[in-house]
Amino acid sequence: MAITGFLTDSTLCIGCKACEVACKEWNDVPADGFVFSGLSYDNTVALGHSTWRHVKFVEREPVTGHGGNSPAHVTWEFSSDVCKHCENAGCLEACPTGSIVRTEFGSVYIQPDVCNGCGYCVVTCPFGVVDRRPDDGRAFKCTFCYDRQKFGEQPACAKACPTGSILFGDLEAMQHAADARIAKLHGQGMTDAKLYDARDTSVGGTHAMFIIRGDERAYNLPSNPEVPTVHLRAAWTSAAIAAGAIALGSLVAFALTCGTAAPAVCGAADPAACDPSTAESAVPHRGRR
């Protein structure tokens, strides 16, 4: 089986949200509700237990005197966000039940029938993707359309995208396509275009890559995502140092206590105290006259 991946190009996204709808329809994901968020025109706001694909509306202040493809003119963009399916997945490392597995396509898949709702995967995801469903507490996220891939189909979101903003295929091919697309964008004046794949972080790269412009944080993408387990070495080192300090302190306290203890009753300071006859005579004979 080929190792596959997404390539999402924000410069081609028109914000139609066809990917969101296709994802919900194919995976039978619950509705988010028709509630006006008050945050731009986006009512889904972020990825969650009922939103596995989310088109983010990226809005910035316009700059007077700039237009066209100038990096200073990026004022209104859209970007379809999804689970990153990390090479070093924090959720996979933290799952205590074996609910989260790595598939033959390289994706990270949550088995809902094995999930016990502990929530460890939620707090260990460096991208804030995994979320628990309030009615039963189980965790959910993008499945990479694992069922479709097994039959040679591409994920529903990629198939529904009308502009080619979401590409899907062999991971290495997607990386080459990203390099070619960025070179083309730079030639057109979009010199701030770049690829986000977290390859140089503890995540070790992702199976969902993004072509963006400018600061990645505007797209809800952290500059330096970290898998929590990278801090285990420092944690265990601190624990070992603390344990050693406690043991050393205990030995020092014991040695000081032995050096300043009072002499024993039966010791060199009072040899007579060890004489049984002396000890017996010292005891008053009650009841005798």
DRENNUVEX-872832 format. One line per field, with one value per residue: residue in three letters; x, y, z of N, C-alpha, C in turn. Coordinates in steps of 0.02 Angstrom, whole numbers. Atoms other than C-alpha are relative to their C-alpha. Layout:
BEGIN
residuo	ALA:...
n_c1	X:...
n_c2	Y:...
n_c3	Z:...
ca_c1	X:...
ca_c2	Y:...
ca_c3	Z:...
c_c1	X:...
c_c2	Y:...
c_c3	Z:...
***
This chain:
BEGIN
residuo	MET:ALA:ILE:THR:GLY:PHE:LEU:THR:ASP:SER:THR:LEU:CYS:ILE:GLY:CYS:LYS:ALA:CYS:GLU:VAL:ALA:CYS:LYS:GLU:TRP:ASN:ASP:VAL:PRO:ALA:ASP:GLY:PHE:VAL:PHE:SER:GLY:LEU:SER:TYR:ASP:ASN:THR:VAL:ALA:LEU:GLY:HIS:SER:THR:TRP:ARG:HIS:VAL:LYS:PHE:VAL:GLU:ARG:GLU:PRO:VAL:THR:GLY:HIS:GLY:GLY:ASN:SER:PRO:ALA:HIS:VAL:THR:TRP:GLU:PHE:SER:SER:ASP:VAL:CYS:LYS:HIS:CYS:GLU:ASN:ALA:GLY:CYS:LEU:GLU:ALA:CYS:PRO:THR:GLY:SER:ILE:VAL:ARG:THR:GLU:PHE:GLY:SER:VAL:TYR:ILE:GLN:PRO:ASP:VAL:CYS:ASN:GLY:CYS:GLY:TYR:CYS:VAL:VAL:THR:CYS:PRO:PHE:GLY:VAL:VAL:ASP:ARG:ARG:PRO:ASP:ASP:GLY:ARG:ALA:PHE:LYS:CYS:THR:PHE:CYS:TYR:ASP:ARG:GLN:LYS:PHE:GLY:GLU:GLN:PRO:ALA:CYS:ALA:LYS:ALA:CYS:PRO:THR:GLY:SER:ILE:LEU:PHE:GLY:ASP:LEU:GLU:ALA:MET:GLN:HIS:ALA:ALA:ASP:ALA:ARG:ILE:ALA:LYS:LEU:HIS:GLY:GLN:GLY:MET:THR:ASP:ALA:LYS:LEU:TYR:ASP:ALA:ARG:ASP:THR:SER:VAL:GLY:GLY:THR:HIS:ALA:MET:PHE:ILE:ILE:ARG:GLY:ASP:GLU:ARG:ALA:TYR:ASN:LEU:PRO:SER:ASN:PRO:GLU:VAL:PRO:THR:VAL:HIS:LEU:ARG:ALA:ALA:TRP:THR:SER:ALA:ALA:ILE:ALA:ALA:GLY:ALA:ILE:ALA:LEU:GLY:SER:LEU:VAL:ALA:PHE:ALA:LEU:THR:CYS:GLY:THR:ALA:ALA:PRO:ALA:VAL:CYS:GLY:ALA:ALA:ASP:PRO:ALA:ALA:CYS:ASP:PRO:SER:THR:ALA:GLU:SER:ALA:VAL:PRO:HIS:ARG:GLY:ARG:ARG
n_c1	42:-38:8:36:4:36:-33:53:-28:45:5:52:63:48:42:67:14:22:-37:33:63:-15:-26:56:46:-28:-16:59:-21:56:1:-28:52:2:-11:-45:-55:-22:-70:0:57:-12:40:-27:-53:-62:7:27:29:49:-28:-63:-30:25:-27:-13:-1:-59:10:-51:8:-28:-55:8:-53:-22:52:-23:-29:-47:8:33:70:39:52:59:-18:34:-43:36:-40:17:-49:-64:-25:-71:-46:-6:65:9:61:-15:-45:32:60:-13:42:-14:53:-30:-48:-28:25:-49:-9:-38:44:14:71:30:52:48:26:-50:-13:34:15:-45:-19:-72:-17:21:-49:-67:-2:-31:38:67:47:42:52:47:71:29:52:-28:-68:-51:-38:9:-37:-4:-21:-37:45:-33:43:-3:-67:-7:29:-32:32:-29:46:58:-14:-41:40:52:-29:10:-55:-64:-36:-17:-27:-12:-35:-62:-28:-60:24:30:-56:-28:50:-3:-60:12:50:-30:-44:43:27:-55:-10:56:-4:20:-63:11:30:-44:31:0:6:-28:-52:-58:20:5:54:-34:34:71:31:45:-44:38:-33:28:-37:-13:-7:41:45:64:38:7:-53:-53:-66:-43:40:-41:30:-16:-49:-68:-19:-6:-69:-12:41:-31:-63:17:23:-58:-38:38:-5:-68:-6:37:-39:-60:21:18:-62:-32:39:-12:-68:-1:39:-41:-58:19:49:-17:-28:49:5:-49:-56:-64:5:24:-5:38:71:8:-5:68:13:10:64:54:3:26:73:32:40:64:39:-37:-7
n_c2	-60:-63:-48:-55:-63:-57:-64:-51:-63:-53:-51:21:11:-55:-2:27:49:64:53:11:35:67:38:15:46:67:29:-6:-41:-41:-71:-46:-47:-63:-53:-52:-5:-69:-3:0:36:71:22:61:-27:39:72:28:67:1:-35:33:-48:-67:-54:-59:-65:-37:-71:-44:-71:-19:-48:-49:-5:67:38:57:56:-25:32:-46:-8:59:-25:43:66:57:58:58:33:70:34:1:69:-11:57:15:-23:-2:37:72:19:-7:42:58:58:24:-24:-38:42:-25:43:16:-59:-49:-45:15:17:14:51:-23:55:17:-60:-2:-69:-26:-68:-11:-20:-69:-45:12:-21:-67:-44:-9:28:52:-27:50:-13:-9:47:63:-11:29:-47:5:-45:25:70:5:42:64:48:-15:16:72:20:-38:-66:-55:-26:-37:-72:-14:13:-52:-67:-21:-41:35:-23:59:55:60:52:23:-54:-28:-37:-61:-44:-28:-47:-60:-38:-31:-52:-57:-33:-37:-57:-49:-32:-45:-56:19:23:22:67:51:64:17:72:14:51:-17:-2:67:36:40:-3:16:28:-53:-58:-60:-57:-60:-62:-39:31:60:-4:-27:57:46:49:-21:-7:55:50:47:61:-5:49:-25:-27:55:7:-51:16:56:-25:-38:48:37:-46:-9:62:3:-50:25:55:-28:-35:49:28:-52:-8:60:-4:-51:24:50:-32:-42:35:10:67:51:14:52:-19:-14:-56:23:73:30:7:64:53:20:-6:-71:-20:29:-34:-67:2:5:61:-19:54:32:-39
n_c3	0:3:-55:32:-36:26:12:2:25:-21:53:47:-36:8:-59:15:-52:28:-34:-64:12:24:-57:-44:32:7:-65:-43:-57:-22:18:-50:-21:38:-49:25:-49:-8:22:73:28:-14:-56:-31:-43:-7:2:-62:4:53:58:16:48:-16:42:-41:34:-24:16:-27:17:66:-1:53:49:21:34:38:-38:-49:-66:-47:20:-19:-45:-4:25:-30:-4:-26:-51:-12:-42:34:5:-13:0:-72:-22:-73:-19:5:-54:-65:-6:-43:17:67:45:54:36:63:54:53:42:-38:-37:-70:0:-65:2:-50:-41:-50:-40:-65:-18:-53:17:3:69:9:-29:27:70:3:44:-26:48:-29:-44:-25:12:-67:-19:-27:-23:43:40:72:44:69:9:63:41:3:35:72:25:7:64:53:9:-39:-51:25:3:59:59:6:8:70:26:-5:-59:-39:40:-40:36:-29:-41:32:58:-25:-19:63:26:-42:20:66:-8:-35:48:46:-37:-8:65:11:-47:-68:-29:-68:2:-27:-17:-71:-11:-67:7:-40:-71:-30:34:51:64:-2:61:24:9:18:31:-31:10:-61:-66:-6:-57:23:25:-57:5:-46:31:-23:-36:-37:-28:-72:-23:5:-66:-49:-23:-52:-58:-36:-29:-60:-51:-26:-43:-61:-39:-27:-53:-58:-28:-32:-60:-51:-27:-41:-62:-41:-27:-51:-57:-34:-31:-57:-41:-70:-12:-17:-72:-12:43:-32:-45:-66:2:-55:19:32:-51:-18:-72:-15:28:-40:-64:9:7:-67:-10:-26:-32:-55:-62
ca_c1	0:61:91:-31:-58:-157:-91:-206:-168:-245:-210:-340:-473:-631:-713:-859:-851:-891:-757:-845:-1011:-937:-846:-1004:-1110:-989:-940:-1113:-1039:-1168:-1219:-1137:-1300:-1353:-1281:-1204:-1032:-1003:-828:-824:-940:-879:-1003:-903:-756:-634:-602:-693:-789:-920:-806:-669:-636:-647:-626:-545:-577:-411:-441:-309:-295:-274:-120:-140:-41:-22:-116:-106:7:106:141:77:-93:-147:-312:-442:-399:-473:-389:-465:-396:-393:-305:-119:-92:79:229:259:80:53:-122:-58:79:-39:-185:-194:-320:-247:-394:-278:-178:-67:-144:-56:-78:21:-131:-181:-349:-460:-565:-723:-775:-613:-605:-646:-658:-508:-461:-272:-268:-356:-223:-74:-121:-5:-131:-288:-376:-443:-605:-727:-910:-1015:-1150:-1036:-863:-774:-640:-662:-564:-530:-516:-422:-572:-488:-638:-630:-442:-456:-558:-443:-550:-485:-557:-727:-660:-529:-654:-781:-659:-706:-544:-410:-364:-363:-250:-228:-109:61:146:310:217:121:285:352:189:204:381:327:175:275:404:263:186:354:372:202:255:187:357:281:207:277:242:190:224:309:452:583:492:468:312:429:319:135:23:-80:25:-28:28:2:55:137:125:65:-16:-150:-204:-212:-49:80:256:338:217:284:243:230:340:493:490:497:687:694:553:639:806:725:640:805:894:755:759:948:936:806:913:1070:975:909:1085:1155:1013:1040:1227:1201:1071:1188:1331:1233:1124:1121:1223:1130:1071:1178:1337:1513:1455:1375:1441:1351:1186:1219:1242:1085:1106:1122:972:869:917:867:690:581:501:324:211:352:367
ca_c2	0:176:302:441:621:781:940:1087:1245:1397:1506:1407:1390:1493:1455:1357:1228:1086:985:1008:951:801:746:756:664:520:494:530:664:757:935:1081:1178:1339:1459:1624:1630:1815:1774:1825:1723:1559:1467:1307:1404:1258:1073:964:805:854:949:845:969:1154:1298:1438:1618:1710:1897:2031:2219:2288:2391:2551:2558:2370:2257:2106:1969:2079:1991:2147:2130:1964:2019:1885:1701:1532:1372:1200:1128:944:821:820:631:662:549:558:567:623:549:379:377:426:308:175:59:35:128:236:145:182:118:46:215:305:390:395:312:311:153:218:45:31:210:226:415:446:604:577:598:766:845:768:827:974:1042:1034:922:777:811:711:697:760:628:477:551:458:545:583:662:641:458:497:412:247:149:238:217:30:22:138:295:464:549:631:807:797:727:865:1012:1112:1212:1081:1162:991:865:686:548:471:570:593:648:776:845:866:948:1069:1119:1150:1251:1361:1395:1449:1562:1644:1677:1762:1880:1784:1775:1741:1573:1423:1242:1195:1013:1024:917:1008:986:841:797:735:786:768:678:837:979:1158:1292:1457:1638:1733:1688:1510:1559:1654:1484:1406:1315:1322:1378:1240:1098:978:798:795:641:743:812:639:636:800:741:575:664:784:638:544:697:725:542:549:708:629:472:574:684:530:457:622:639:459:487:647:565:419:537:640:504:483:335:173:120:-35:41:97:254:152:-27:-56:-36:-201:-298:-402:-402:-214:-195:-313:-223:-60:-120:-89:-247:-198:-300:-353:-297
ca_c3	0:-41:98:58:106:81:1:38:-60:25:-128:-225:-90:-120:48:-26:115:-5:83:251:180:89:246:350:222:192:374:446:559:667:622:710:725:642:768:713:795:769:706:524:413:484:593:623:699:721:704:830:864:734:614:535:393:430:307:404:351:365:373:395:386:208:170:71:-90:-110:-226:-338:-271:-154:13:102:17:94:170:135:118:152:206:232:394:442:557:517:538:615:589:777:839:1019:1022:966:1097:1237:1201:1340:1257:1083:1008:902:769:620:459:308:222:358:433:617:646:802:825:909:971:1072:1137:1323:1324:1438:1342:1344:1154:1168:1278:1187:1011:970:844:951:826:930:1022:1128:1085:1232:1223:1253:1285:1145:1042:857:715:528:478:317:237:277:212:44:27:53:-107:-205:-184:-128:26:6:40:-98:-222:-186:-196:-354:-371:-340:-176:-92:-179:-121:-170:-139:0:-92:-249:-146:-79:-256:-309:-164:-214:-394:-339:-221:-356:-472:-339:-305:-491:-489:-350:-199:-118:53:-3:89:135:310:355:527:462:564:731:852:753:616:471:430:305:284:213:181:59:148:137:278:461:490:654:557:490:664:631:773:727:830:870:1000:1041:1233:1248:1198:1375:1456:1462:1559:1671:1713:1739:1862:1951:1965:2034:2160:2214:2234:2337:2451:2474:2511:2634:2723:2741:2806:2932:2992:3013:3111:3223:3265:3306:3433:3513:3704:3775:3796:3970:3959:3890:3926:4014:4157:4166:4332:4246:4159:4325:4355:4544:4546:4435:4547:4707:4631:4609:4764:4837:4856:4969:5091:5270
c_c1	44:-13:-27:-1:-43:48:-55:32:-50:-8:-53:-68:-46:-50:-70:-24:-29:34:-32:-63:12:24:-57:-46:29:9:-57:18:-58:6:28:-54:4:3:50:54:19:72:2:-64:4:-40:25:60:65:-15:-26:-30:-51:22:69:38:-29:34:6:0:56:-7:54:-13:29:54:-7:60:25:-58:29:25:50:-11:-36:-75:-43:-51:-59:16:-42:48:-38:45:-25:52:65:28:76:41:13:-63:-7:-60:13:43:-35:-59:14:-37:16:-54:30:56:26:-21:55:11:40:-42:-9:-75:-25:-57:-52:-27:49:13:-40:-13:45:22:74:21:-17:56:70:5:29:-39:-72:-55:-50:-48:-47:-72:-37:-51:27:73:55:33:-11:44:-3:26:43:-40:32:-41:2:68:9:-27:26:-30:38:-50:-54:14:39:-41:-51:28:-4:59:67:42:23:22:14:35:61:35:60:-20:-31:54:32:-48:1:60:-11:-50:29:47:-41:-28:53:12:-56:-2:-22:61:-7:-33:50:-40:5:-11:33:55:59:-16:-2:-56:28:-33:-73:-23:-54:41:-41:46:-35:42:8:4:-47:-50:-68:-45:-12:50:58:68:45:-41:45:-41:19:54:73:25:9:71:15:-39:31:66:-13:-23:58:42:-35:4:69:10:-35:40:62:-18:-18:63:36:-36:11:68:4:-36:40:58:-17:-48:25:28:-54:1:51:60:62:-4:-21:2:-42:-72:-13:3:-70:-16:-12:-68:-56:-7:-28:-75:-32:-44:-64:-36:36:5:63
c_c2	63:42:64:63:51:56:51:67:57:54:-17:-8:61:2:-28:-50:-65:-59:-17:-42:-72:-45:-22:-53:-71:-34:3:38:45:73:42:47:65:59:49:13:72:10:-6:-33:-75:-21:-65:14:-41:-74:-26:-68:-6:39:-28:37:68:52:63:62:42:72:42:71:15:53:47:1:-67:-36:-59:-56:22:-35:44:6:-60:22:-47:-66:-53:-59:-57:-40:-71:-29:-9:-71:-1:-65:-23:28:-4:-40:-75:-24:0:-48:-63:-63:-31:20:35:-41:37:-48:-13:58:55:47:-24:-7:-16:-51:16:-56:-22:59:-1:71:31:71:13:25:73:48:-9:17:70:49:12:-28:-48:31:-56:21:2:-53:-66:6:-29:53:-12:51:-29:-71:-10:-39:-68:-51:12:-19:-75:-26:44:68:52:25:44:74:18:-9:56:69:23:37:-36:24:-58:-55:-59:-52:-24:58:33:42:66:50:32:51:65:43:35:57:62:38:42:62:54:37:49:58:-16:-29:-24:-69:-52:-63:-11:-75:-23:-53:12:6:-72:-41:-44:1:-22:-30:47:64:58:51:62:60:36:-43:-60:3:29:-56:-52:-57:23:1:-58:-51:-51:-60:-1:-48:24:28:-55:-6:50:-16:-57:20:38:-47:-38:44:11:-61:-7:49:-23:-56:26:37:-48:-30:50:8:-60:3:52:-22:-51:32:39:-35:-8:-70:-48:-12:-52:12:16:56:-21:-76:-33:-11:-68:-58:-20:8:72:22:-26:36:69:2:-7:-62:19:-60:-35:47:-20
c_c3	0:62:-31:43:-36:-16:-10:-18:16:-54:-51:33:-7:58:-11:52:-28:34:68:-9:-22:56:46:-31:-3:68:50:65:21:-21:57:27:-40:48:-29:52:14:-20:-75:-26:14:61:32:44:1:-10:66:-12:-57:-62:-13:-55:15:-45:43:-43:30:-23:34:-23:-69:9:-60:-47:-25:-32:-37:45:52:68:50:-12:21:52:9:-34:34:0:33:47:12:48:-39:-10:6:-6:71:33:76:23:-1:57:68:11:41:-20:-67:-49:-61:-32:-61:-56:-52:-47:36:41:72:7:70:-10:54:45:55:47:65:25:53:-14:-4:-70:-12:23:-29:-74:-5:-44:25:-44:34:50:21:-13:67:20:27:20:-43:-44:-75:-36:-70:-2:-61:-51:-12:-39:-75:-29:-10:-66:-57:-14:40:52:-29:-9:-63:-64:-12:-14:-74:-31:-1:58:43:-49:46:-43:37:36:-33:-62:21:20:-61:-30:38:-19:-67:6:33:-47:-50:34:10:-66:-17:49:71:36:72:3:26:17:75:6:64:-3:45:75:27:-30:-56:-68:6:-66:-26:-2:-26:-34:24:-19:66:62:6:57:-19:-26:55:-3:45:-34:19:39:34:22:74:24:-7:66:52:26:55:63:41:31:64:56:30:46:66:45:31:57:63:35:37:64:56:33:46:66:46:33:56:63:41:37:62:47:71:10:21:75:19:-45:39:50:70:1:54:-18:-32:50:22:73:19:-24:43:66:-6:-6:68:4:34:31:55:59:38
***
